[in-house]
């Protein structure tokens, strides 16, 4: 299978955090960072209306692209074989939420990828990223990051024409890719660091919006997937868990804070914050009980208006987001979540005025953030 396309112009050597050309010119480097496609760009790629839902907000979505090809190119080569081997021996287990689903990740998805190039590129992208963050030697990190960027970009490029097909196999492959891309979007900023002129909070906002987009797409093909070969990946655990007393107190404090904010400011978006807190009850109740899927369902169910507030660094939205960092932190053993909870909480704490910081007492305690480290 030919995995290459026409070469792209090599505009920089992509050294991180700044390429050689920009370093010598003492200018801001944009090539070594997460590139972003605007909503219009996604529309050109046929992804703006995935799942039948179109957002009116002009958000960017996290998509890593590379201005250079990986070192090894041509038809299926030794690097691809290495990445596939890593997927089938290691990566698959690291992203499966239960032993019962490991067969799908280890066997079914690689088999589907042989018939669907977009999925094959997704598998190679995530395997390269996993290697980068867990076991790669420093000397090969840059090559692996370039490979991850390239294959992730190609996965989305190949997905666009495939969306015209409604076969069960295509739906299974597309659904699998959407999960892979979500995991990739969380993991990639951990490999390259914050983009130029931004911080972990900005990157998290991009990740949240991209994840919401991908989940909207997934829901659109859910009925075609749930009884298919990868249906197990679409099944969510029943909630029904009761929050601990500590969690209930934290939620009550958020509701009260939202109420007081409305009384103090008529322009405060009470309804959006209220709905977001309500959606947060499930992932917080799932602490110590697995609950990894609830982290993503919160993103999908939370109003887009909330993420707009986060992008504007509205203080009350940041306080709620800091509480969401707690389940992220509880699942930090997953390599692609790792330090996200701590990183975002740290930026939120530094961003808030001192009189609002007491509202972070619970997430600070649960995550173990220490101001002296900030």
Helices and strands as residue ranges (DSSP letters): H 20-25, E 36-38, H 39-44, G 50-52, E 60-62, H 78-86, I 87-91, H 92-95, G 99-101, H 102-103, I 104-108, H 109-113, H 117-134, H 138-162, H 168-192, H 200-220, H 222-225, H 231-234, H 245-264, H 270-285, H 292-301, H 304-311, H 315-330, H 340-351, G 354-360, H 361-367, G 371-373
